[in-house]
Structure formats: structure tokens, C-alpha cells
Amino acid sequence: MSEPVPDPTSPTSSDPLDSQTALGTPDTRDTHHAVTGPSADAVPSPAVARPRRRRAVRILPAATLAALVAYAVLVPWWAGTQTADFARALLPPGPGQWFGTDHSGYDLFVRSAEGLRVSLLVALVCAVVATVLGVAVGAVAATAGGRVDRLLMRTTDGVNALPHLLIGVVIVALYPGSLPAIIASIALTHWPQIARVVRAEMLSVRSSEYVEAAYLWGASRGQVLGRHLLPAALPQALVGLVMLVPHAVWHESTLSFLGLGLSPDEASLGTLLEVARGDVFTGAWWTLAAPAGVLVATTLSVAGLTRALDGGRPGRRRGRGPDPLPVTLPPDGDTSPDSVPPLVRVRSLTLRLPTDDGRWVHAATELDLDLRAGELTALVGESGSGKSTLASALCGLSPAGTRSSGSVVVDGREMSGADERAWRALRGRTIGLAAQSGAGTFTPVRRVGPQIAEVVSALGTEETVPELLERVGLEADAAELFPHELSGGMAVRAVTAAALAGRPRGLLADEPTAGLDPELAAQVLRLLRRVADSGTAVLVITHDLQALETTEVADHMAVMYAGRIVERGPARRVLSEPEHPYSRALTAALPAHGLHPLPGMPPELTDPPADPSLTDRTGATDVVGG
Ligand SMILES: Nc1ncnc2c1ncn2[C@@H]1O[C@H](COP(=O)(O)OP(=O)(O)OP(=O)(O)O)[C@@H](O)[C@H]1O
């Protein structure tokens, strides 16, 4: 269900410079310096010594843990079955018994190894069960979103808030000495951390360009989950699993120490500690020190390993998810002057995007636009005027929480209020989107060709990768390249090839010329013209009026400013005789028209003017045209 568009007068204004500041994110890359000069070899400088120390800090926990695991596996195997020998009871540590003996004469070096083996096994099973539960809950929450997500996250918070040990004690007290009860008591209280980490990781990957592109190119939620979200979240889940092991060791040990855990026959470290309680009062401190030392060494090494594993992971940005466009309002009659119905007909489309601080971005207001087969329409305007928001809406990919009204008819079908299934049937097939991010549209770790082949197979067409590449002017061996190996021009072409994989009747190209030099920009625009000439309805979103003017590829042009289309008409006319002051200012900024900069800054879209004109620009001292 869609929500009504909020009252435009309700949002409060904000400082437009805020968003500028946000764009200027400081470079946070590591700036370690290499040591130069003759003395560098002779005397290691602090800059060289520090990485070595860091390497040692990373290796030490792993080596300690490996030694402890070897100790737990090999020593009981080497020692065989021990029998009680009361003649050797409570011997202090010495040459014949390194860790001393307990009150039954058992060698504590062997006994602690057996205890560690049991504790590690129990902890590992608990951690695996908790991780499977956590991954399942996190994945469902991240992919379902909405109410399901909220319900699962509240449950997660609830379980997290419970006193774990108390719950463990209650469960184990109901089934005393039962191993499954011990595992359940630990696993059922420790999955929330994993669920939170997995959900957060999946949400951040879900907003990445290549996942958005996967949806655009027809992938189902299940395919996105299996191909992108789960593989991205699993390393974090694995780190979580390793982190859970020491927790589980401590919980199991505590339960056993309280006499609620395993029986002394299957001694864990906790059982040994519990048995040692009585011996300590006789002065035999080593009976407690041996298992306690092993427990502490295990916990510290796992904790150190966890930090080393977790330390190298880069952060990811959060962003928007692929929620369907909740468009409302009844379809209206075809008001187009042309007889051929457009492939896409937009009428009075209004979109309000929520901000984190409760305001609304007026990203699109009362937009009308037609896209027709065989025609290329250019949508121009400054950054932030709402062009990409419109393109996303035409694919049913508005940001979560978007409020909207108006009509979007695609191929004769009113898509107002259409559900995700309806949009998915249309994405990639009826409308293809070549997204703005170029090479970022592809998963970075795989070659481009197989990724385009996946799009073809998801959309079920007869296209082949070599044919698609040829169509966009790329050599067949470009398929073998990784995304980072593509030049800017090649990346745009590869993205266009993927967008054409479903033989769409409409193509939206978002900033295809961004970052390209004039010659490459012109080549890309001519490529899109050829796509239009083959009968496709093409929308090109661009800032690059210069390239449009040079190539003359556009049939129509719409000028967008502050969320509104302020002028529209034949491209040649709009470029040569713009009518709206903003269109005049845009063309006046071109080198061929005198390079007059636009005055001031565009208005803030959380508080836009009712009738945008150049006079509403903040900081404007000079108004061009008029
Ligand atoms: N997910 C979002 N949530 C809230 N506001 C958003 C979101 N995405 C974009 N906006 C805002 O919507 C407005 C229009 O953004 P949009 O990206 O559509 O502009 P644009 O003209 O395509 O600019 P650019 O060329 O830089 O992409 C901007 O004010 C932007 O900050």
C-alpha cells in the first residue's frame, strides 16, 4: 500500500551547505610511509618495526590456539586411558607430573587435555548451532524487511537482554546432565549477536550498486540472497562463530562448575574446576591452576584470533534498498498529442523521500514525461535535481519509505501501486537500466563476461555475450576482464550490454558520459542513438549538455530543476532557444555560449520553492537570463 504525499508546507528547512559537507568526506586511507635513506636498512625505524610487531600480535594467538588444539587431541591419545592411583594423589607439579595430580592420582596434564577436548567440542557445537540460527534470522530479517524485520529484531533484542547464565541454569536444571540441554542453553541465548551482524552486513551489501543492478537485470530475491548477500555475510558470521567459542567454553565451564553441567566421567574444564574446589582447601592449588590456566589460555588465544580476523575488514556504506515503487492515484487518459502510445508515460508523478531526521526530500514534483520507441530523450539538470530518483521510480526501485502519487504507465500497464512481482516481470525485459556506477555495477571479484551471461540466463533471452559486446562496440575478449580492468568507456559499454541482455523495449542510461573525455562521451551517446534507432525508447540522464549539443543525438529534451521538469521540447530547440531561465543558465554555462557559471547553489529539496526559478538559488549574486 502506498502512503499519501505529505503536506509540502510541513517540512522544516535546513542548511543547504550540510549536504555539501557530507560530500566532502575526508580521505581516510591508511598513510603508512616507507622508510627511505641509507640508515633504513641498518636500524629498523619505528615505522618498520610496528608492522612486524603487528604481524607477531596476529600470529601469536593462532599459534597458541593451534598448540592448545594439538594438546587437547594428542595428549589423551598418547596417554591412553588413565586409572585412579591413590598412591600418587595430590602430588605437586614436578618432573613426573608437570601439572601435578588430583585427589584420585590422575595426571592433571592429561586430565586438563581431556577436559579441554570436551569443552572445545561442546563449545564448537554450541557455536555452530547458534551461528546457523543467527544467520537464518539475520538473512530473513534483511531480505524480508518491513514488519518481519522489525519483529525479528525486537525478538533478537529481547533474547539479548535476558541474563544468559540464568536462562542456561534454568534450562539445564530442567534436564540435569543432558548434553543436548547444555548445547541448547548456550546456543539459544547466543544467536542474537550473529543475527545482528549478518543482517547489518546484508543490508549494507543490499544497497550496493551491483546488487541493485542484479535486481534491475531480473534476479529474484532468492538469487540475490544466494549469489550476493549470503557470500558477503558469511565471513562475518564465521568471525562471529569463532568469537562464540570462548563464550561457550566459559558458559559450559560455569554450568559444570556449578554442578549443573557434564558428569565427572566426561570431564570438561568446568567439571575439573568444580572437582578441584575441595582440593584447593587442602593446599593443592595446582588442581585448580591447571584447568584454569588452560581455560584462560584458550579464551585469550581465541579472543586474539578473533580480533586479528575482524581487524582487516573494511567498512561499508549503508544505503537504499530495492523496495517497489508505491505509486498511487488512478490512471488518467492518454493526453499525448502523438498517436503512437508511448512505451513509458509518466503523469503528475510526485515522489517524496524520507530523510533520517524525519523530513521529506521533494525529489520529484508533478512530473510528466513520455518515452517512445525509436526516440532518444535527454533528461538534463544539475546534480541533485531528481533525475536518478525518476529513473529508479521507472524501474520500481524507489528508496524504502518513498511516498508518491501520480501515474506511471509502462507498455500500457498502470504500474501505480504495482507489487514487486509485477515490477520484476518488467525489469530488464521491458525496461533496462544502465546504472550510473559504471564498473561498480558488476561484482568486483568476477569477470565481466560470466556476469553478463548470468543476466541473459536470468532474463531468459537468446542473446549471447559476444553478440551483446559487439553491439556495444566491445571486443569479445572484454568478457575476460575483471570490472577494475575496464576503462571508463568500456565500463559504460559493458553496463549497457548487460542492460540490453533482456532485449528491453526501453533503456534508461543514467549518466553514461560521467567522467569520460569529450571524444569518448560522444562515442557513448552515438552508441545510445544506435540503440534508439533499433526501435528502443531511450532515456539518457546527463549533465553533459556539451556532448548533447555536439552529437545532436537527442530527439527530445527535458530540463529538470529542484525536482520539477521546468522545460521540455525538441532537443535542438531547447538547446538553441531555451525558454526557462534555468535552461538558459544551463546553456549559458557551456564553453560555446560564454562559460557563464550558474549563480549560487540549487535550493534545498527538503524545503523547495513552489515555483523554482533562478532567484531562489542560495548565495546567488547574479542571475543569468531572465
Ligand atoms: N535514498 C534517498 N533518501 C533520501 N534522499 C535521497 C535519496 N536518494 C536521493 N536523495 C535525494 O533526492 C534528491 C535527488 O537526488 P537524485 O540522485 O535523484 O538527483 P540527480 O539529479 O540524479 O543527481 P546526480 O546527477 O548527482 O545523481 C537529492 O536531494 C538527493 O539528496
The ligand as an SDF file (V2000), in Angstrom:
LIG
                    3D

 31 33  0  0  0  0  0  0  0  0999 V2000
   17.6830    7.2840   -0.7100 N   0  0  0  0  0  0  0  0  0  0  0  0
   17.4900    8.5810   -0.5690 C   0  0  0  0  0  0  0  0  0  0  0  0
   16.9380    9.0530    0.5710 N   0  0  0  0  0  0  0  0  0  0  0  0
   16.7300   10.3810    0.7370 C   0  0  0  0  0  0  0  0  0  0  0  0
   17.0390   11.3120   -0.1920 N   0  0  0  0  0  0  0  0  0  0  0  0
   17.5920   10.8820   -1.3380 C   0  0  0  0  0  0  0  0  0  0  0  0
   17.8540    9.5080   -1.5950 C   0  0  0  0  0  0  0  0  0  0  0  0
   18.4100    9.3970   -2.8300 N   0  0  0  0  0  0  0  0  0  0  0  0
   18.4980   10.6570   -3.3230 C   0  0  0  0  0  0  0  0  0  0  0  0
   18.0080   11.5400   -2.4290 N   0  0  0  0  0  0  0  0  0  0  0  0
   17.8940   12.9950   -2.5940 C   0  0  0  0  0  0  0  0  0  0  0  0
   16.9880   13.2160   -3.6550 O   0  0  0  0  0  0  0  0  0  0  0  0
   17.3800   14.3590   -4.3770 C   0  0  0  0  0  0  0  0  0  0  0  0
   17.5010   13.9890   -5.8490 C   0  0  0  0  0  0  0  0  0  0  0  0
   18.6090   13.0720   -5.9660 O   0  0  0  0  0  0  0  0  0  0  0  0
   18.9530   12.3760   -7.3680 P   0  0  0  0  0  0  0  0  0  0  0  0
   20.0420   11.4050   -7.1250 O   0  0  0  0  0  0  0  0  0  0  0  0
   17.6840   11.8670   -7.9710 O   0  0  0  0  0  0  0  0  0  0  0  0
   19.4720   13.6250   -8.2080 O   0  0  0  0  0  0  0  0  0  0  0  0
   20.2110   13.5990   -9.6180 P   0  0  0  0  0  0  0  0  0  0  0  0
   19.6580   14.7470  -10.3730 O   0  0  0  0  0  0  0  0  0  0  0  0
   20.1160   12.2610  -10.2270 O   0  0  0  0  0  0  0  0  0  0  0  0
   21.6930   13.9070   -9.1660 O   0  0  0  0  0  0  0  0  0  0  0  0
   23.0150   13.1430   -9.6220 P   0  0  0  0  0  0  0  0  0  0  0  0
   23.2210   13.5400  -11.0360 O   0  0  0  0  0  0  0  0  0  0  0  0
   24.0530   13.6970   -8.7150 O   0  0  0  0  0  0  0  0  0  0  0  0
   22.7500   11.6850   -9.4230 O   0  0  0  0  0  0  0  0  0  0  0  0
   18.6840   14.8350   -3.7820 C   0  0  0  0  0  0  0  0  0  0  0  0
   18.3760   15.9140   -2.9010 O   0  0  0  0  0  0  0  0  0  0  0  0
   19.1850   13.6520   -3.0200 C   0  0  0  0  0  0  0  0  0  0  0  0
   19.9200   14.0750   -1.9070 O   0  0  0  0  0  0  0  0  0  0  0  0
  1  2  1  0
  2  3  1  0
  2  7  2  0
  3  4  2  0
  4  5  1  0
  5  6  2  0
  6  7  1  0
  6 10  1  0
  7  8  1  0
  8  9  2  0
  9 10  1  0
 10 11  1  0
 11 12  1  0
 11 30  1  0
 12 13  1  0
 13 14  1  0
 13 28  1  0
 14 15  1  0
 15 16  1  0
 16 17  2  0
 16 18  1  0
 16 19  1  0
 19 20  1  0
 20 21  2  0
 20 22  1  0
 20 23  1  0
 23 24  1  0
 24 25  2  0
 24 26  1  0
 24 27  1  0
 28 29  1  0
 28 30  1  0
 30 31  1  0
M  END
$$$$
